[in-house]
């Protein structure tokens, strides 16, 4: 039988740190935030868990063009109406 760690203990575990399973990332609008690293570990093509998540709405126009087939004018109209 072994002990079960709580979340705080897991995050502070030296083995978790050694495997970059929890990483500190600098976000321009928020400062340093802790996030989970990638569980996938590859020798030749290592992952970069320090990439930033997109900002809210950062890809809205791109997605509306690609998946809803909207024009720039239609997107502008939606934005002016407060829909996006």
PyMOL commands that place a pseudoatom at each C-alpha (Angstrom):
pseudoatom trace, name=CA, resn=UNK, resi=1, chain=A, elem=C, hetatm=0, pos=[0.000, 0.000, 0.000]
pseudoatom trace, name=CA, resn=UNK, resi=2, chain=A, elem=C, hetatm=0, pos=[1.297, 3.481, -0.781]
pseudoatom trace, name=CA, resn=UNK, resi=3, chain=A, elem=C, hetatm=0, pos=[0.294, 7.012, 0.083]
pseudoatom trace, name=CA, resn=UNK, resi=4, chain=A, elem=C, hetatm=0, pos=[-1.891, 9.043, -2.254]
pseudoatom trace, name=CA, resn=UNK, resi=5, chain=A, elem=C, hetatm=0, pos=[-0.637, 12.579, -2.784]
pseudoatom trace, name=CA, resn=UNK, resi=6, chain=A, elem=C, hetatm=0, pos=[-2.917, 15.589, -2.943]
pseudoatom trace, name=CA, resn=UNK, resi=7, chain=A, elem=C, hetatm=0, pos=[-2.610, 18.092, -5.828]
pseudoatom trace, name=CA, resn=UNK, resi=8, chain=A, elem=C, hetatm=0, pos=[-0.288, 20.403, -3.896]
pseudoatom trace, name=CA, resn=UNK, resi=9, chain=A, elem=C, hetatm=0, pos=[2.073, 17.536, -3.115]
pseudoatom trace, name=CA, resn=UNK, resi=10, chain=A, elem=C, hetatm=0, pos=[2.066, 16.356, -6.719]
pseudoatom trace, name=CA, resn=UNK, resi=11, chain=A, elem=C, hetatm=0, pos=[2.842, 19.831, -8.076]
pseudoatom trace, name=CA, resn=UNK, resi=12, chain=A, elem=C, hetatm=0, pos=[5.783, 20.194, -5.680]
pseudoatom trace, name=CA, resn=UNK, resi=13, chain=A, elem=C, hetatm=0, pos=[7.164, 16.669, -6.211]
pseudoatom trace, name=CA, resn=UNK, resi=14, chain=A, elem=C, hetatm=0, pos=[10.831, 16.719, -7.376]
pseudoatom trace, name=CA, resn=UNK, resi=15, chain=A, elem=C, hetatm=0, pos=[10.194, 13.985, -9.956]
pseudoatom trace, name=CA, resn=UNK, resi=16, chain=A, elem=C, hetatm=0, pos=[7.361, 16.020, -11.489]
pseudoatom trace, name=CA, resn=UNK, resi=17, chain=A, elem=C, hetatm=0, pos=[9.736, 19.005, -11.762]
pseudoatom trace, name=CA, resn=UNK, resi=18, chain=A, elem=C, hetatm=0, pos=[12.523, 16.872, -13.247]
pseudoatom trace, name=CA, resn=UNK, resi=19, chain=A, elem=C, hetatm=0, pos=[10.184, 15.656, -15.999]
pseudoatom trace, name=CA, resn=UNK, resi=20, chain=A, elem=C, hetatm=0, pos=[8.809, 19.170, -16.706]
pseudoatom trace, name=CA, resn=UNK, resi=21, chain=A, elem=C, hetatm=0, pos=[5.297, 17.992, -15.893]
pseudoatom trace, name=CA, resn=UNK, resi=22, chain=A, elem=C, hetatm=0, pos=[4.511, 21.340, -14.255]
pseudoatom trace, name=CA, resn=UNK, resi=23, chain=A, elem=C, hetatm=0, pos=[6.184, 24.386, -15.791]
pseudoatom trace, name=CA, resn=UNK, resi=24, chain=A, elem=C, hetatm=0, pos=[6.204, 28.115, -15.100]
pseudoatom trace, name=CA, resn=UNK, resi=25, chain=A, elem=C, hetatm=0, pos=[5.303, 30.212, -18.137]
pseudoatom trace, name=CA, resn=UNK, resi=26, chain=A, elem=C, hetatm=0, pos=[5.473, 33.991, -18.499]
pseudoatom trace, name=CA, resn=UNK, resi=27, chain=A, elem=C, hetatm=0, pos=[2.212, 35.423, -19.846]
pseudoatom trace, name=CA, resn=UNK, resi=28, chain=A, elem=C, hetatm=0, pos=[2.481, 39.061, -20.983]
pseudoatom trace, name=CA, resn=UNK, resi=29, chain=A, elem=C, hetatm=0, pos=[-0.839, 40.196, -19.456]
pseudoatom trace, name=CA, resn=UNK, resi=30, chain=A, elem=C, hetatm=0, pos=[-0.722, 38.108, -16.265]
pseudoatom trace, name=CA, resn=UNK, resi=31, chain=A, elem=C, hetatm=0, pos=[2.873, 37.455, -15.271]
pseudoatom trace, name=CA, resn=UNK, resi=32, chain=A, elem=C, hetatm=0, pos=[4.177, 34.006, -14.433]
pseudoatom trace, name=CA, resn=UNK, resi=33, chain=A, elem=C, hetatm=0, pos=[1.625, 31.173, -14.412]
pseudoatom trace, name=CA, resn=UNK, resi=34, chain=A, elem=C, hetatm=0, pos=[2.056, 27.483, -13.649]
pseudoatom trace, name=CA, resn=UNK, resi=35, chain=A, elem=C, hetatm=0, pos=[0.719, 25.032, -16.176]
pseudoatom trace, name=CA, resn=UNK, resi=36, chain=A, elem=C, hetatm=0, pos=[0.988, 21.345, -16.953]
pseudoatom trace, name=CA, resn=UNK, resi=37, chain=A, elem=C, hetatm=0, pos=[3.795, 20.264, -19.253]
pseudoatom trace, name=CA, resn=UNK, resi=38, chain=A, elem=C, hetatm=0, pos=[3.413, 17.680, -21.974]
pseudoatom trace, name=CA, resn=UNK, resi=39, chain=A, elem=C, hetatm=0, pos=[3.343, 14.043, -20.830]
pseudoatom trace, name=CA, resn=UNK, resi=40, chain=A, elem=C, hetatm=0, pos=[4.868, 13.092, -24.201]
pseudoatom trace, name=CA, resn=UNK, resi=41, chain=A, elem=C, hetatm=0, pos=[8.651, 12.904, -23.973]
pseudoatom trace, name=CA, resn=UNK, resi=42, chain=A, elem=C, hetatm=0, pos=[10.571, 12.396, -27.230]
pseudoatom trace, name=CA, resn=UNK, resi=43, chain=A, elem=C, hetatm=0, pos=[14.357, 12.406, -27.700]
pseudoatom trace, name=CA, resn=UNK, resi=44, chain=A, elem=C, hetatm=0, pos=[14.581, 13.661, -31.263]
pseudoatom trace, name=CA, resn=UNK, resi=45, chain=A, elem=C, hetatm=0, pos=[11.609, 16.043, -31.250]
pseudoatom trace, name=CA, resn=UNK, resi=46, chain=A, elem=C, hetatm=0, pos=[11.066, 17.285, -27.712]
pseudoatom trace, name=CA, resn=UNK, resi=47, chain=A, elem=C, hetatm=0, pos=[7.844, 19.111, -26.953]
pseudoatom trace, name=CA, resn=UNK, resi=48, chain=A, elem=C, hetatm=0, pos=[7.827, 22.745, -25.871]
pseudoatom trace, name=CA, resn=UNK, resi=49, chain=A, elem=C, hetatm=0, pos=[5.292, 23.050, -23.057]
pseudoatom trace, name=CA, resn=UNK, resi=50, chain=A, elem=C, hetatm=0, pos=[6.088, 26.732, -22.685]
pseudoatom trace, name=CA, resn=UNK, resi=51, chain=A, elem=C, hetatm=0, pos=[3.978, 27.879, -25.639]
pseudoatom trace, name=CA, resn=UNK, resi=52, chain=A, elem=C, hetatm=0, pos=[1.323, 30.408, -24.759]
pseudoatom trace, name=CA, resn=UNK, resi=53, chain=A, elem=C, hetatm=0, pos=[-2.382, 29.743, -25.042]
pseudoatom trace, name=CA, resn=UNK, resi=54, chain=A, elem=C, hetatm=0, pos=[-4.209, 32.050, -27.451]
pseudoatom trace, name=CA, resn=UNK, resi=55, chain=A, elem=C, hetatm=0, pos=[-5.889, 35.147, -26.058]
pseudoatom trace, name=CA, resn=UNK, resi=56, chain=A, elem=C, hetatm=0, pos=[-9.684, 35.251, -25.954]
pseudoatom trace, name=CA, resn=UNK, resi=57, chain=A, elem=C, hetatm=0, pos=[-10.882, 36.024, -29.469]
pseudoatom trace, name=CA, resn=UNK, resi=58, chain=A, elem=C, hetatm=0, pos=[-7.397, 35.911, -30.981]
pseudoatom trace, name=CA, resn=UNK, resi=59, chain=A, elem=C, hetatm=0, pos=[-8.468, 33.551, -33.768]
pseudoatom trace, name=CA, resn=UNK, resi=60, chain=A, elem=C, hetatm=0, pos=[-12.119, 34.575, -34.117]
pseudoatom trace, name=CA, resn=UNK, resi=61, chain=A, elem=C, hetatm=0, pos=[-11.808, 36.152, -37.569]
pseudoatom trace, name=CA, resn=UNK, resi=62, chain=A, elem=C, hetatm=0, pos=[-9.718, 33.267, -38.909]
pseudoatom trace, name=CA, resn=UNK, resi=63, chain=A, elem=C, hetatm=0, pos=[-12.236, 30.681, -37.668]
pseudoatom trace, name=CA, resn=UNK, resi=64, chain=A, elem=C, hetatm=0, pos=[-15.270, 32.579, -38.941]
pseudoatom trace, name=CA, resn=UNK, resi=65, chain=A, elem=C, hetatm=0, pos=[-13.663, 32.833, -42.382]
pseudoatom trace, name=CA, resn=UNK, resi=66, chain=A, elem=C, hetatm=0, pos=[-12.580, 29.175, -42.443]
pseudoatom trace, name=CA, resn=UNK, resi=67, chain=A, elem=C, hetatm=0, pos=[-15.572, 27.408, -40.911]
pseudoatom trace, name=CA, resn=UNK, resi=68, chain=A, elem=C, hetatm=0, pos=[-18.517, 29.775, -41.408]
pseudoatom trace, name=CA, resn=UNK, resi=69, chain=A, elem=C, hetatm=0, pos=[-17.288, 31.103, -44.771]
pseudoatom trace, name=CA, resn=UNK, resi=70, chain=A, elem=C, hetatm=0, pos=[-17.914, 34.685, -43.659]
pseudoatom trace, name=CA, resn=UNK, resi=71, chain=A, elem=C, hetatm=0, pos=[-16.430, 37.682, -45.439]
pseudoatom trace, name=CA, resn=UNK, resi=72, chain=A, elem=C, hetatm=0, pos=[-14.526, 40.468, -43.709]
pseudoatom trace, name=CA, resn=UNK, resi=73, chain=A, elem=C, hetatm=0, pos=[-17.592, 42.703, -44.140]
pseudoatom trace, name=CA, resn=UNK, resi=74, chain=A, elem=C, hetatm=0, pos=[-19.857, 40.147, -42.464]
pseudoatom trace, name=CA, resn=UNK, resi=75, chain=A, elem=C, hetatm=0, pos=[-17.410, 39.752, -39.596]
pseudoatom trace, name=CA, resn=UNK, resi=76, chain=A, elem=C, hetatm=0, pos=[-17.251, 43.545, -39.213]
pseudoatom trace, name=CA, resn=UNK, resi=77, chain=A, elem=C, hetatm=0, pos=[-21.060, 43.677, -39.116]
pseudoatom trace, name=CA, resn=UNK, resi=78, chain=A, elem=C, hetatm=0, pos=[-21.149, 41.005, -36.393]
pseudoatom trace, name=CA, resn=UNK, resi=79, chain=A, elem=C, hetatm=0, pos=[-18.525, 42.912, -34.397]
pseudoatom trace, name=CA, resn=UNK, resi=80, chain=A, elem=C, hetatm=0, pos=[-20.445, 46.215, -34.792]
pseudoatom trace, name=CA, resn=UNK, resi=81, chain=A, elem=C, hetatm=0, pos=[-23.628, 44.492, -33.593]
pseudoatom trace, name=CA, resn=UNK, resi=82, chain=A, elem=C, hetatm=0, pos=[-21.795, 43.212, -30.502]
pseudoatom trace, name=CA, resn=UNK, resi=83, chain=A, elem=C, hetatm=0, pos=[-22.279, 39.567, -31.501]
pseudoatom trace, name=CA, resn=UNK, resi=84, chain=A, elem=C, hetatm=0, pos=[-18.523, 38.933, -31.382]
for i in range(1, 84): cmd.bond("trace and resi %d" % i, "trace and resi %d" % (i + 1))
show_as sticks, trace
zoom trace
